[in-house]
Amino acid sequence: MTDSGPDLKPDQKDMPNRAVRPVFLDNQSTTPTDPRVVEAMLPFFTERFGNPHSTDHAYGWDAEEAVERARGDLAALIGASPREVVFTSGATEANNLAIKGAARFRKAERPHVVTCATEHKCVLESCRQLEREGFRVDVLPVKADGLIDLDLLAEAVGEETAIVTVMAVNNEIGVIQPLAEIAAICRAKGAYFHSDAAQAVGKIALDATALGLDLLSISGHKFYGPKGIGALFVRRRPRVRLEAMIDGGGQERGLRSGTLPTPLCVGLGATARLAREELADEEARISGLKARLLEGITGRLDGVRLNGSAEARIAGNLNLAFEGVDAEALMRAMPRLAVSTGSACTSTSVEPSYVLQALGLPETRSRASLRIGIGRFTTEAEVDLAIEELVSKVTSLRAKGSAAAE
Ligand SMILES: *Cc1c(COP(=O)(O)O)cnc(C)c1O
């Protein structure tokens, strides 16, 4: 990287200008904040800046009212009551609080935790921390389609299980886990069921109460809200008990001390309201774009395969393997597209995605796989550009590959 000097605006320094910005097809990594959400947040940075926990004057009351309205809007989106919503800094914190908080509270009677191999790192690492604290942790495999095996789960969950944590929608392959069935298995054994729903909330209809979830994590920036805010749903009936991780003034019913970031809370509330109003239409529109993309590619290229279940899957995710192509090389050949591989760079090598490996895919197929994430702001023209780029670059990389082999 070159030093571009001190007097450039951040915008010019860090991003090519708008005309040549790559098309953003990585909506599982994050999403742009909806301008309507930004609009709703702005007054709370300036005029309406009160501390929502100040009870002595109108500044505080105003901020508190705004935060509580946001809590209500978020609760309505997930079929919860407002008192079941705890604001956090994001899904990472919500997952840590749910998993460690519940397990530690129940450790004496229930020193066992169950999770799944394709979970987000923050879930797997929270479980690993519990293992270091003396918990027994079972990490269940998934089937070839990325879904959990309910028979294996039923065998693993017992009277000593404090918590089972299985995500709602996978961030790499977009598959939707059978939450109601998992909840029933957990309920029968008295184990709490937590689901990391960072990729699900706002994308699919989700009713935490009806599904029988005990804990559910939400991230604002995964569904067109701001970064740095999320929430944890904590069921009240029957009551789920947690040990707090952050001690202090006792905000959020003692579960998460610290002054709530009013603008971010308001933003998350507005995000939830929009999602609730627009989810069905948006899902249909994104489904259409996904079909267009998939048909556009497979109509012109052979040897393209979808990773993960084709049916139990959100509309906005495609994870495709392009036979005979190295996905890292493909990405480098397509600077006009912002897509991702899900592989992890360590200091010495590029490791294929652990999620794809958990499906039992051969390493060559994992290394040939690309994640394409379609979102609220993706246009048909962008999809068409992506088809052109993918078809031409895959074709030329394959030609080079077979020339090299000769
Ligand atoms: C993004 C993501 C997280 C982390 O969320 P943050 O709000 O960024 O901390 C956790 N789990 C899943 C499945 C995610 O996609």
The ligand as a MOL file (V3000), in Angstrom:
LIG
                    3D

  0  0  0     0  0            999 V3000
M  V30 BEGIN CTAB
M  V30 COUNTS 15 15 0 0 0
M  V30 BEGIN ATOM
M  V30 1 C -21.7730 -11.2990 11.3090 0
M  V30 2 C -22.0940 -12.4800 12.1360 0
M  V30 3 C -21.7910 -12.5110 13.5000 0
M  V30 4 C -21.0990 -11.3720 14.1860 0
M  V30 5 O -21.9420 -10.2540 14.2840 0
M  V30 6 P -21.3840 -8.8230 14.7380 0
M  V30 7 O -22.6330 -8.0330 14.9650 0
M  V30 8 O -20.5790 -8.3380 13.5790 0
M  V30 9 O -20.5920 -9.0240 15.9630 0
M  V30 10 C -22.1280 -13.6410 14.1990 0
M  V30 11 N -22.7260 -14.6670 13.6080 0
M  V30 12 C -23.0530 -14.6750 12.3120 0
M  V30 13 C -23.7400 -15.8540 11.7160 0
M  V30 14 C -22.7370 -13.5860 11.5280 0
M  V30 15 O -23.0340 -13.6030 10.2270 0
M  V30 END ATOM
M  V30 BEGIN BOND
M  V30 1 1 1 2
M  V30 2 1 2 3
M  V30 3 2 2 14
M  V30 4 1 3 4
M  V30 5 2 3 10
M  V30 6 1 4 5
M  V30 7 1 5 6
M  V30 8 2 6 7
M  V30 9 1 6 8
M  V30 10 1 6 9
M  V30 11 1 10 11
M  V30 12 2 11 12
M  V30 13 1 12 13
M  V30 14 1 12 14
M  V30 15 1 14 15
M  V30 END BOND
M  V30 END CTAB
M  END
